[in-house]
């Protein structure tokens, strides 16, 4: 091996060693203190050394230089010494702030910067029940289990399903264990047949069989003041969903579909500040509404939107037929695996439930296509002022990196990227910068989204807010 190649390998090994030093400290702070560490929004909890190195490399998109692991190791070790309370800390922002302060005593800097979290203590946890265990229900289970931390946040206690067969419990566990789109479950799963329990990474999930919300006795399982997430879509209005609240043990209900009537439809990051203690039933809207509303908000804030059309190219879903058969919906009876199916979407109109200023401004259609996951929304907008492609992209990229909506909006520029590259994205939507078109006051913006996982992450963020366990972000993000 020549000297140049040897030097590169040694540098890589040094990075691995530094990343490996951080892993046990990141894990201990997460398990014991509910401290979540990230680098520009990329979580480091449960990540491999290579994942951590990649996150440090990502910092070049913002700071134009790779974030040195030597700096973050020092920060992580100081955090382990301080042992703050529940908080979400961005190591890149901390490192930048520490450099700007002139360096010196890193513990003193952290104590000042993280002062609001120093005396905070983990709560007692909030019970969560999943009513329905389909595509979204199982992804919610995966995410909540992964976020279990100290056990003082969201505690997944039960799933409620209709019994499908004598070996129903084993089948439910296997569907959680293996997924054709999202891959294997990250951990171990055991089935306790005698107790109707699935044990996933130490999380005890009671499986309750019921055909009617009124038949469920949550109290016998010790479930109290729980947030119930209804994934069935069977009821979409307050009257139907209120059946859950008649059960002892259920305090609030969250619907994973657009709510009807005057129900509060929430797109996290956009209008979640409207949730009050009086809202016992709320909706998480749809995956498409979650993908486009944050992007539309920042475009409207910067340029103003007069009107527009939203065309979604959406992966097929379980409500379509595998091959041609009767379906009550127009065109949806035709084979999902063989056809592009033109259908309707309520997402364009639903935007106004989160952003009232869009009332009457948007139209929309959808094309279902033969892919299992990841969709795209094409926003064709007339703006209130002229702009350029570079101005639009520059603004959206900056929002995705340092803005308050960076958890919802991601940004990518690649001439080779395709839909499968976004499977598992935890953002509500990802702007494809190379596809952006701007002519005068007209703009076309393309937004990818994992209509399963990205949406499920948005749902979990709402659950965390309802439970009062969403961590404080420090240093604070830009408004």
C-alpha positions as CSV (number, residue, x, y, z in Angstrom):
1,X,0.0,0.0,0.0
2,X,1.4,3.4,-1.0
3,X,1.8,6.2,1.6
4,X,-1.1,8.2,0.4
5,X,-3.5,5.3,0.5
6,X,-2.2,4.3,3.9
7,X,-2.7,7.9,5.2
8,X,-6.3,7.9,4.1
9,X,-7.0,4.5,5.8
10,X,-5.4,5.7,9.0
11,X,-7.5,8.8,9.0
12,X,-10.6,6.7,8.5
13,X,-9.7,4.4,11.3
14,X,-9.1,7.4,13.6
15,X,-12.6,8.6,12.8
16,X,-14.0,5.2,13.6
17,X,-12.3,5.2,17.0
18,X,-13.7,8.6,17.9
19,X,-17.2,7.5,16.8
20,X,-16.9,4.3,18.8
21,X,-16.0,6.4,21.9
22,X,-19.2,8.4,21.6
23,X,-21.7,5.5,21.1
24,X,-21.9,4.2,24.8
25,X,-22.2,7.8,26.1
26,X,-24.9,8.7,23.5
27,X,-26.8,5.5,24.5
28,X,-26.4,6.0,28.3
29,X,-27.7,9.6,28.1
30,X,-30.6,8.5,26.0
31,X,-31.6,5.6,28.1
32,X,-31.1,7.2,31.5
33,X,-31.8,10.9,30.9
34,X,-33.9,11.1,27.7
35,X,-31.2,13.1,26.0
36,X,-31.4,12.9,22.2
37,X,-28.3,13.9,20.2
38,X,-28.2,14.9,16.6
39,X,-26.1,16.6,14.0
40,X,-28.2,19.1,11.9
41,X,-31.3,17.0,12.6
42,X,-29.6,13.6,11.9
43,X,-30.2,11.6,15.1
44,X,-27.2,9.7,16.5
45,X,-29.1,7.5,18.9
46,X,-28.7,3.8,18.1
47,X,-26.4,4.6,15.1
48,X,-23.3,2.7,14.0
49,X,-19.8,4.3,13.8
50,X,-20.2,4.8,10.1
51,X,-23.6,6.4,10.5
52,X,-22.0,8.9,12.9
53,X,-19.2,9.6,10.6
54,X,-21.7,10.2,7.7
55,X,-23.6,12.6,9.9
56,X,-20.4,14.6,10.5
57,X,-19.7,14.7,6.8
58,X,-23.3,16.0,6.1
59,X,-22.4,19.1,8.1
60,X,-20.4,20.3,5.0
61,X,-23.7,21.2,3.4
62,X,-24.2,23.9,6.0
63,X,-20.8,24.9,7.4
64,X,-18.8,24.1,4.2
65,X,-16.4,22.0,6.2
66,X,-16.8,18.5,7.8
67,X,-17.6,18.7,11.5
68,X,-14.5,17.4,13.3
69,X,-15.2,14.3,15.4
70,X,-12.6,15.6,17.9
71,X,-15.0,18.5,18.7
72,X,-18.1,16.4,19.1
73,X,-16.3,13.8,21.3
74,X,-15.4,16.6,23.7
75,X,-19.0,17.8,23.8
76,X,-20.4,14.3,24.3
77,X,-18.0,13.6,27.1
78,X,-18.9,16.9,28.8
79,X,-22.6,16.1,28.4
80,X,-22.0,12.8,30.1
81,X,-20.4,14.6,33.0
82,X,-23.2,17.1,33.3
83,X,-26.1,14.6,32.9
84,X,-28.8,17.1,31.8
85,X,-32.5,16.4,31.9
86,X,-34.7,15.5,28.8
87,X,-33.5,17.6,25.9
88,X,-32.8,17.3,22.1
89,X,-29.3,18.7,21.5
90,X,-27.7,19.5,18.1
91,X,-24.0,18.8,18.4
92,X,-23.2,20.8,15.3
93,X,-24.9,23.9,16.6
94,X,-23.2,23.4,20.0
95,X,-19.8,23.0,18.4
96,X,-20.4,26.2,16.3
97,X,-21.5,28.1,19.3
98,X,-18.6,26.9,21.4
99,X,-16.1,28.0,18.7
100,X,-17.8,31.4,18.5
101,X,-17.6,31.8,22.3
102,X,-13.8,31.5,22.1
103,X,-13.6,28.0,23.4
104,X,-12.3,27.4,26.9
105,X,-14.3,25.5,29.5
106,X,-16.6,23.3,27.6
107,X,-18.6,22.2,30.6
108,X,-19.2,25.8,31.6
109,X,-20.4,26.6,28.0
110,X,-22.8,23.7,28.0
111,X,-24.2,24.6,31.4
112,X,-25.0,28.1,30.2
113,X,-26.4,26.9,26.8
114,X,-28.5,24.0,28.2
115,X,-29.6,25.9,31.3
116,X,-33.3,25.3,30.7
117,X,-32.7,21.5,30.7
118,X,-30.3,21.1,33.5
119,X,-32.8,20.6,36.3
120,X,-35.5,18.9,34.2
121,X,-36.4,15.4,35.2
122,X,-37.9,12.6,33.0
123,X,-41.7,12.3,33.4
124,X,-43.6,9.2,34.3
125,X,-44.4,8.3,30.7
126,X,-47.7,8.2,28.8
127,X,-49.5,5.0,27.7
128,X,-50.2,4.6,24.0
129,X,-52.7,2.2,22.4
130,X,-52.8,1.5,18.6
131,X,-56.3,0.7,17.4
132,X,-55.5,-1.1,14.2
133,X,-52.2,-2.7,13.2
134,X,-51.9,-2.2,9.4
135,X,-49.2,-0.5,7.5
136,X,-49.2,2.7,9.6
137,X,-49.9,1.0,12.9
138,X,-46.9,-1.3,12.6
139,X,-44.6,1.6,11.6
140,X,-45.8,3.6,14.5
141,X,-45.0,0.6,16.7
142,X,-41.5,0.4,15.3
143,X,-40.9,4.2,15.8
144,X,-42.3,4.3,19.4
145,X,-40.3,1.2,20.4
146,X,-37.2,2.8,19.0
147,X,-38.0,6.0,20.9
148,X,-38.6,4.2,24.2
149,X,-35.4,5.6,25.8
150,X,-35.7,5.6,29.6
151,X,-39.3,4.4,29.4
152,X,-40.5,7.8,30.6
153,X,-41.8,9.1,27.2
154,X,-44.3,7.1,25.1
155,X,-45.1,3.7,26.4
156,X,-46.7,1.4,23.8
157,X,-49.0,-0.7,25.9
158,X,-51.4,-2.4,23.5
159,X,-52.7,-2.9,20.0
160,X,-56.4,-3.6,19.4
161,X,-57.3,-5.7,16.3
162,X,-60.0,-8.1,15.0
163,X,-58.9,-11.7,15.4
164,X,-58.1,-13.0,11.9
165,X,-57.2,-16.6,12.6
166,X,-56.2,-19.1,15.4
167,X,-52.5,-18.2,14.9
168,X,-53.3,-14.5,14.7
169,X,-50.8,-13.5,17.4
170,X,-47.9,-15.2,15.6
171,X,-48.9,-13.6,12.3
172,X,-49.1,-10.1,13.8
173,X,-45.7,-10.6,15.4
174,X,-44.2,-11.7,12.1
175,X,-45.6,-8.7,10.2
176,X,-43.9,-6.5,12.8
177,X,-40.7,-8.5,12.5
178,X,-40.4,-8.5,8.7
179,X,-41.5,-5.8,6.2
180,X,-41.1,-6.1,2.4
181,X,-40.7,-2.4,2.1
182,X,-39.0,-1.2,5.3
183,X,-36.9,-4.3,6.0
184,X,-36.5,-6.3,9.3
185,X,-37.4,-5.0,12.7
186,X,-34.3,-3.6,14.4
187,X,-34.2,-5.8,17.5
188,X,-35.8,-8.9,18.9
189,X,-39.4,-10.0,19.0
190,X,-40.9,-12.7,21.2
191,X,-44.5,-14.0,21.4
192,X,-46.0,-14.8,24.8
193,X,-48.9,-17.0,23.6
194,X,-50.5,-17.6,27.0
195,X,-50.7,-13.8,27.7
196,X,-51.5,-12.5,24.2
197,X,-48.4,-10.4,24.3
198,X,-45.8,-9.4,21.8
199,X,-42.4,-8.5,23.5
200,X,-40.4,-6.2,21.3
201,X,-37.0,-5.0,22.5
202,X,-38.3,-5.3,26.1
203,X,-41.5,-3.4,25.3
204,X,-44.5,-5.5,26.4
205,X,-47.4,-5.0,23.9
206,X,-50.7,-6.4,24.9
207,X,-52.7,-7.7,21.9
208,X,-56.4,-7.1,22.5
209,X,-59.0,-8.7,20.2
210,X,-62.2,-6.7,19.7
211,X,-64.7,-5.8,17.0
212,X,-66.1,-2.9,18.9
213,X,-64.5,0.0,20.9
214,X,-67.2,-0.4,23.5
215,X,-66.1,-4.0,24.3
216,X,-62.5,-3.1,25.3
217,X,-61.6,-3.1,29.0
218,X,-58.3,-1.2,29.2
219,X,-58.3,-1.0,33.0
220,X,-57.7,-4.8,33.3
221,X,-54.3,-4.3,31.7
222,X,-53.4,-1.3,33.8
223,X,-53.7,1.2,30.9
224,X,-54.5,4.7,32.2
225,X,-54.9,8.1,30.6
226,X,-53.7,6.6,27.3
227,X,-53.5,8.3,23.9
228,X,-55.3,6.0,21.4
229,X,-54.2,6.2,17.8
230,X,-57.0,5.0,15.5
231,X,-55.4,3.6,12.3
232,X,-58.5,1.9,10.9
233,X,-60.1,4.8,9.1
234,X,-63.4,3.2,10.1
235,X,-64.5,6.4,11.9
236,X,-63.4,9.9,10.7
237,X,-65.7,12.2,12.6
238,X,-65.8,13.2,16.2
239,X,-69.0,11.2,17.0
240,X,-67.5,7.9,15.8
241,X,-64.1,8.4,17.4
242,X,-65.6,9.5,20.7
243,X,-66.6,5.9,21.2
244,X,-63.0,5.4,22.3
245,X,-63.2,8.0,25.0
246,X,-66.1,6.2,26.7
247,X,-63.6,3.5,27.8
248,X,-61.9,3.9,31.1
249,X,-58.2,4.3,30.4
250,X,-58.4,6.4,27.2
251,X,-57.9,10.1,27.5
252,X,-57.3,11.3,23.9
253,X,-57.7,10.0,20.4
254,X,-55.6,10.7,17.4
255,X,-56.9,9.8,13.9
256,X,-54.3,8.8,11.2
257,X,-56.5,10.1,8.3
258,X,-58.1,13.4,7.4
259,X,-60.8,14.3,10.0
260,X,-64.2,15.3,8.9
261,X,-66.4,18.2,10.2
262,X,-64.8,20.7,12.6
263,X,-62.2,18.2,13.8
264,X,-58.7,19.8,14.2
265,X,-56.5,18.5,11.4
266,X,-52.8,18.8,12.4
267,X,-49.7,19.0,10.3
268,X,-46.9,18.9,12.8
269,X,-44.6,21.9,12.5
270,X,-47.3,24.0,10.8
271,X,-50.3,24.3,13.1
272,X,-49.6,21.9,16.0
273,X,-49.5,25.1,18.2
274,X,-53.3,25.1,17.9
275,X,-53.7,21.9,20.1
276,X,-55.0,22.7,23.6
277,X,-55.9,20.5,26.5
278,X,-59.6,20.7,25.4
279,X,-58.8,18.9,22.1
280,X,-59.5,15.2,23.1
281,X,-59.9,14.2,19.4
282,X,-57.6,15.4,16.7
283,X,-56.5,14.3,13.2
284,X,-53.0,13.9,11.8
285,X,-54.4,14.7,8.3
286,X,-53.1,12.6,5.3
287,X,-49.6,11.7,4.2
288,X,-49.9,14.0,1.2
289,X,-51.2,16.9,3.2
290,X,-48.2,16.5,5.6
291,X,-45.8,16.4,2.6
292,X,-47.0,19.5,0.9
293,X,-48.2,21.8,3.6
294,X,-44.8,22.7,5.2
295,X,-43.4,23.5,1.7
296,X,-46.4,25.5,0.8
297,X,-46.1,27.4,4.1
298,X,-42.5,28.6,3.5
299,X,-43.2,29.4,-0.2
300,X,-46.2,31.5,0.8
301,X,-44.3,33.2,3.6
302,X,-41.5,34.2,1.3
303,X,-43.2,34.7,-2.1
304,X,-47.0,34.6,-1.5
305,X,-49.1,32.0,-3.4
306,X,-52.1,33.3,-5.4
307,X,-53.3,29.9,-6.6
308,X,-52.0,26.5,-7.6
309,X,-52.6,22.9,-8.6
310,X,-51.2,19.8,-6.8
311,X,-50.7,16.6,-8.7
312,X,-49.7,13.6,-6.6
313,X,-48.0,10.6,-8.1
314,X,-48.8,8.1,-5.3
315,X,-47.8,4.5,-4.6
316,X,-50.7,2.1,-4.5
317,X,-52.3,1.3,-1.2
318,X,-54.1,-1.6,0.5
319,X,-57.5,-0.2,-0.5
320,X,-56.8,-1.0,-4.1
321,X,-57.2,-4.3,-5.8
322,X,-54.2,-6.5,-6.7
323,X,-56.0,-7.5,-9.9
324,X,-59.2,-6.3,-11.4
325,X,-62.2,-6.7,-9.1
326,X,-65.2,-4.8,-7.8
327,X,-64.4,-1.6,-5.9
328,X,-66.8,1.1,-4.7
329,X,-64.4,3.8,-5.8
330,X,-64.1,5.0,-9.4
331,X,-61.2,3.3,-11.3
332,X,-59.8,1.8,-8.0
333,X,-61.2,-1.6,-8.9
334,X,-58.5,-2.0,-11.7
335,X,-55.3,-3.7,-10.9
336,X,-53.0,-1.6,-8.8
337,X,-50.0,-3.7,-9.8
338,X,-50.5,-3.2,-13.6
339,X,-52.0,0.3,-14.0
340,X,-51.5,4.0,-13.4
341,X,-54.9,4.9,-11.9
342,X,-56.2,8.4,-12.1
343,X,-58.1,9.2,-8.9
344,X,-59.1,12.1,-6.6
345,X,-57.2,13.5,-3.7
346,X,-58.5,15.7,-0.9
347,X,-55.0,16.9,0.0
348,X,-55.1,20.1,-1.9
349,X,-58.3,21.2,-0.1
350,X,-57.1,19.8,3.2
351,X,-54.1,22.2,3.2
352,X,-56.5,25.0,4.2
353,X,-57.4,23.2,7.4
354,X,-53.8,23.7,8.5
355,X,-53.2,26.9,6.6
356,X,-56.5,28.9,6.3
357,X,-54.9,31.4,4.0
358,X,-55.0,28.7,1.3
359,X,-58.8,28.4,1.3
360,X,-60.0,28.1,-2.3
361,X,-56.5,28.5,-3.8
362,X,-55.5,24.9,-4.6
363,X,-56.9,22.2,-6.8
364,X,-55.6,18.6,-6.9
365,X,-55.6,15.2,-8.5
366,X,-53.8,12.0,-7.9
367,X,-52.3,9.2,-10.0
368,X,-51.8,5.9,-8.3
369,X,-48.8,4.0,-9.7
370,X,-47.4,0.5,-9.4
371,X,-44.8,1.1,-6.7
372,X,-45.3,0.0,-3.0
373,X,-44.0,3.1,-1.2
374,X,-42.7,6.7,-1.8
375,X,-44.8,9.2,-3.6
376,X,-44.3,12.6,-5.2
377,X,-46.3,15.8,-5.2
378,X,-45.9,18.3,-8.0
379,X,-46.8,21.9,-6.8
380,X,-47.7,24.1,-9.8
381,X,-48.0,27.6,-8.3
382,X,-48.6,31.2,-9.3
383,X,-46.8,33.4,-6.9
384,X,-47.4,37.0,-5.9
385,X,-44.1,38.1,-7.2
386,X,-41.5,37.1,-9.7
387,X,-38.6,34.9,-8.6
388,X,-35.9,32.6,-9.9
389,X,-35.2,28.9,-9.6
390,X,-32.0,29.7,-7.6
391,X,-33.9,31.9,-5.1
392,X,-36.6,29.2,-4.5
393,X,-34.0,26.4,-4.1
394,X,-31.7,28.5,-1.9
395,X,-34.5,29.3,0.5
396,X,-35.9,25.7,0.6
397,X,-32.4,24.3,1.2
398,X,-31.7,26.7,4.0
399,X,-35.0,25.9,5.7
400,X,-34.2,22.2,5.4
401,X,-30.9,22.7,7.1
402,X,-31.4,25.3,9.8
403,X,-35.0,26.4,9.8
404,X,-37.7,25.6,12.3
405,X,-39.3,23.3,9.7
406,X,-36.2,21.3,9.1
407,X,-37.8,18.3,10.7
408,X,-40.6,18.4,8.1
409,X,-38.7,19.6,5.0
410,X,-35.6,18.0,3.4
411,X,-33.8,19.0,0.3
412,X,-31.8,17.1,-2.3
413,X,-30.0,17.8,-5.5
414,X,-29.0,14.7,-7.4
415,X,-29.4,13.7,-11.1
416,X,-29.5,10.0,-10.2
417,X,-31.9,9.9,-7.2
418,X,-35.1,7.9,-7.6
419,X,-38.1,7.0,-5.4
420,X,-36.5,4.0,-3.6
421,X,-33.8,6.3,-2.3
422,X,-36.4,7.9,0.0
423,X,-37.7,4.8,1.7
424,X,-37.3,5.3,5.4
425,X,-37.0,9.1,5.2
426,X,-38.3,10.7,8.4
427,X,-39.1,14.0,6.9
428,X,-42.7,14.8,5.8
429,X,-41.4,15.9,2.3
430,X,-38.2,16.1,0.4
431,X,-37.8,18.9,-2.2
432,X,-36.0,17.8,-5.5
433,X,-34.1,20.9,-6.2
434,X,-32.9,19.9,-9.7
435,X,-36.6,19.6,-10.8
436,X,-37.6,23.1,-9.7
437,X,-38.9,25.3,-12.5
438,X,-39.4,29.1,-12.2
439,X,-40.6,31.5,-14.9
440,X,-41.6,35.0,-13.8
441,X,-44.3,34.5,-11.1
442,X,-44.9,30.8,-11.9
443,X,-43.1,28.0,-10.1
444,X,-43.2,24.2,-10.2
445,X,-41.8,22.5,-7.1
446,X,-41.4,18.7,-6.9
447,X,-41.7,17.1,-3.4
448,X,-40.9,13.4,-2.7
449,X,-42.3,11.7,0.4
450,X,-42.3,8.3,2.0
451,X,-46.1,8.1,2.4
452,X,-45.7,5.5,5.0
453,X,-42.6,6.1,7.2
454,X,-42.4,9.9,6.8
455,X,-46.0,10.3,7.7
456,X,-45.7,7.9,10.6
457,X,-42.9,10.1,12.0
458,X,-45.2,13.1,11.8
459,X,-47.9,11.2,13.7
460,X,-45.4,10.3,16.4
461,X,-44.5,14.0,16.8
462,X,-48.1,14.8,17.5
463,X,-48.4,11.9,20.0
464,X,-45.4,13.3,21.8
465,X,-47.0,16.7,22.0
466,X,-50.3,15.3,23.2
467,X,-48.3,13.5,25.9
468,X,-46.2,16.5,26.8
469,X,-43.0,14.5,26.2
470,X,-41.7,16.3,23.1
471,X,-38.1,17.2,24.1
472,X,-36.9,20.8,24.3
473,X,-34.6,21.6,21.3
474,X,-31.3,23.3,22.3
475,X,-29.7,25.4,20.9
476,X,-33.0,26.8,19.6
477,X,-33.7,26.6,15.8
478,X,-34.3,29.6,13.6
479,X,-37.9,30.8,13.4
